[in-house]
Every structure is written in structure tokens, then in C-alpha cells.
């Protein structure tokens, strides 16, 4: 087409509240019933074709109702992964030459489909498979994913507009090519939006992708794949392989055509992937881009001037929403003694009273942790902590897996701020508290900065503006996302670009122009209109 195309100006998708009697509540409940009544066979998608992987099957259940089956997944084999890579490489030729306008239209249509007829379906799948409440599913699998797709198109257009200067007789321009090869997207269970953004952000920029979602997110991943196809995504652009990822590590990460890894998950797994790339550098046709967002041991620092009600709400939401299974969840609190005296009883009482249970009951604030492995790991943490003389349990409820994998909000106080409870990420609803003397605020800032290896999110709560700005300045490197008088969770695309450094990842900030730049390989083109025909320069002319 001829024309300078301007893409629609994005705005954040409004969050629906699912209040009693609302249309969205009725639609969601109907989808929960419909999807929950089925046992889903969850296949791979390779080159646009549905296939059952060749490895062993395993079952998925609803975490909050672990005796109810949800679906069956098969482990991908090395042959399955090789076929997915071949499909991605075959699709690359046409997709990389598809116009930006066409690629954008597909993802903008996907966003509109999700905002409309697919909204309740994907929210319900996220609730059933990942045990999110209606609100947590709405802000994730609906709003954040819609925002990713719309804002990515907007930022990609800005990137394409970035062109070099030209001088008289010369036209300089930059061609933002996709990476040469395929991108491997390895995605987590805890956010449907992140799981969808990791393959589609590179795809928007012209790349083709092999996508390995978390097995426990497979239902919403499958529906995301179907949604993208309904929006017009061509076969082979995104190829979904199932299972735990062993085959992908064996043949995908070592493939000579690997052009990039897009990862969200644990720091340990990310280090393993990076190590594998380093060990195979001689094999690759190019240096693979490695982009990752990993764990966090996120802090809340409360000044003596902190408002106790603000702090309590920030902690309840920031530490316990979605069972603490957000990489941004608060897990260590440093609080002034005077503030703690007014906070402790109300915080503990509220944590013990938070409604927890089946997420299909919309009165619940909490669901279950994702699977038996996560439950057992967290139950072991609680058992060890309860026996530790350096920790004092403040809350009363205990883990219970009779019906589902329920780990209640759990708070420990310690007089040792270097205890492992302040250092190690547990990825669950466990909060460690250290109470400091009011006059030691400056000392505590340094303690917050150096205690944990992570650098993802943090929050400072203070009514004293000077103290607030002083702490923010001194903790500049401690968090990629810092929140002032708020919880350290809930980043919104286009408002708070998300990501951290240190052991928390490469801090490439998903949903930004800079993040999209990681998925292109710019080519500079210089065109000279009237090129010279003589090699000599004027300075070479002899003196007369």
C-alpha cells in the first residue's frame, strides 16, 4: 500500500469489576462451567497443525480442586522440537517480508478479540488452570495482554520512525530486520499475559518462534494460540511445543539457527540457559539474544512516618495476592518500631482472615498454589521456619492439601535481618518482618540494598517526603521497579515498564520500545544519488 501509516493510539484496557449482576460476571461464570466440565486434550501446534507430542502423557488438575481433572498434556520429544524449529525456519521467509502494517493488524485484531468475545474464555481458563481469582485473571489474561499487544504495535511504529540523518546527495535509512534464525520463548505459569507476550513481541518484529509454555499454564496457552489464529496469524510463525522442556534444552537451545531466547522463570533456570548458550557459541550462526526476567526477593521499607493503613493494605495485596506467586510479590518487610506497634495486630488479623478457597467462588481473595511440587516446597519452608528459634510465627493458619494446594498467608518476625528468610525467594505467601529502632532508618536502607541478590521490585512507605526521596535515591540499584507509598506489584503496560537487574534478569522492560529493539537486527543503508567518478581528492592537486 502507498501511505504513511499511523497505528491507533493505545490506551490501557479498563478493568471490569465482575460485580454481582454485571454482564461480565455472568459470562465468566458460564465459561467457568463450560471449560470446567471438559477434560481437555492439549496438543502442540506446529506449522499451524495440531499434534499430540510423542512423549509420555501427564494430567493437569485444577489446583484449588486437585481431585478434578482439567486436561492431558504429552511430553514433547526431540523430534517434536526439531519439527517445530523446521516449521519456524520455513515460515520465516514470508513472515519476515510481511509488511509491518499486516503484522500489526493481526495483533491489534487479537487485542480486540480478547477485549470482546474471547475475554471470559481466557479469564476462565486462567482461573481454572492457574487458580487465579476473577480479579487477578482480569488484570492479567485480559487487560495486561490486551495492553501488551496494543502498546507493542505503538512502540514498534515509534522504533521504525527512528531514522538517521541524511545530507545533501545522500539518503540514509535503517532497515529493522528480524533476527536471523528462530526465537525460543520459554514462559511461566503465573501470568497468561507474560506467557503470550514472550512469543508475540518477537513475532510482531518479524521473527518466528518456538514457544514452550509452562505445563501448568497449558490450557490458557492453548486458547491463546487459538485466539492468535482467529486473528489471522499465519501457520509456523508461533509454534507451540508442550511438556517440561527437556527436549527443548537438548536440541532447541543447541540448534545452530537459534537467534534468541525470551525467558521468564527462575534465576536458576535462566543461568542454566545462559550457560548452555555460552557452551554452544561455536555452533551458532549468530550470537543469540538472551532476554530474561527472573526472580525477586522484594522489599517493603516503612519509615516511622508511614501511614499504618496504607502500609497494611500494601502488604496484604503486595505479599498475598495470587498466593504470593508473582515475581514482584513483597516477601520482606523492614518496619520502624513505632509503626509496627500500630500495625502488627491489624495486619496479622487481616492475613488470618483473608478468604481462601476455590476460585470459582468469587468471594475468595486467594486460591491455591500451582501444583503439588510448589505446595510441598512451601510446606517444607513453613515446617523448617516453625522449628527455627530465630523466627517467630505471627499468623495461625497452616498449609492444607486435602482438597487443593492451599498455603495460607504466613508471617514471621525475626530479630536477625540477615536470616535466610530475608534472602531466599520462596515464591509463595510468606512474609518476613524485621522491626528496627526508629532512629536507624539510614542504616536499614543499606541493609535492604545488600541483603538479597535480587533487584526486581521494592516499595517505600513514608509520610515524610525528605525521607521518601532519600531512601529512593540510596536504593537506586536495589529495584528495577520502585513504588512509593504503594504495593510493589501491579505494573501496568505503558505506565510502569517492568523488569529488574542483578539476579532478577536483564531488565529489558517488556512492553517498551527498548524491549522490541532486542528482537531486531538493524541494517543501515546509504544511498548516494550522484556518486563520485574520480578517486582524487582536492587536497591532492599540486601547488602551482
PELINKA-V427068 format. One record per run of one state. SS is the DSSP state (2 for helix, 1 for strand, 0 for the rest). FROM is the first residue (numbers start at 1). TO is the last residue. If there is no record, write none. Layout:
((SS;FROM;TO) (SS;FROM;TO))
This chain:
((0;1;22) (2;23;36) (0;37;39) (1;40;42) (0;43;43) (1;44;46) (0;47;48) (1;49;51) (0;52;56) (1;57;62) (0;63;64) (1;65;74) (0;75;77) (2;78;96) (0;97;99) (2;100;115) (0;116;118) (2;119;130) (0;131;133) (2;134;161) (0;162;169) (1;170;178) (0;179;181) (1;182;186) (0;187;191) (2;192;204) (0;205;208) (1;209;212) (0;213;214) (2;215;230) (0;231;237) (1;238;240) (0;241;245) (2;246;252) (0;253;257) (1;258;264) (0;265;266) (2;267;279) (0;280;288) (1;289;293) (0;294;297) (1;298;302) (0;303;307) (2;308;324) (0;325;329) (1;330;336) (2;337;353) (0;354;355) (1;356;356) (0;357;365) (1;366;366) (0;367;371) (2;372;386) (0;387;390) (1;391;393) (0;394;399) (1;400;400) (0;401;405) (1;406;406) (0;407;409) (1;410;414) (0;415;419) (2;420;422) (0;423;429) (1;430;436) (0;437;437) (2;438;451) (0;452;453) (1;454;455) (0;456;456) (1;457;461) (0;462;464) (2;465;474) (0;475;480) (1;481;484) (0;485;497) (1;498;498) (0;499;500) (1;501;502) (0;503;504) (1;505;505) (0;506;509) (1;510;510) (0;511;512) (2;513;517) (0;518;519) (1;520;528) (0;529;537) (2;538;540) (0;541;544))
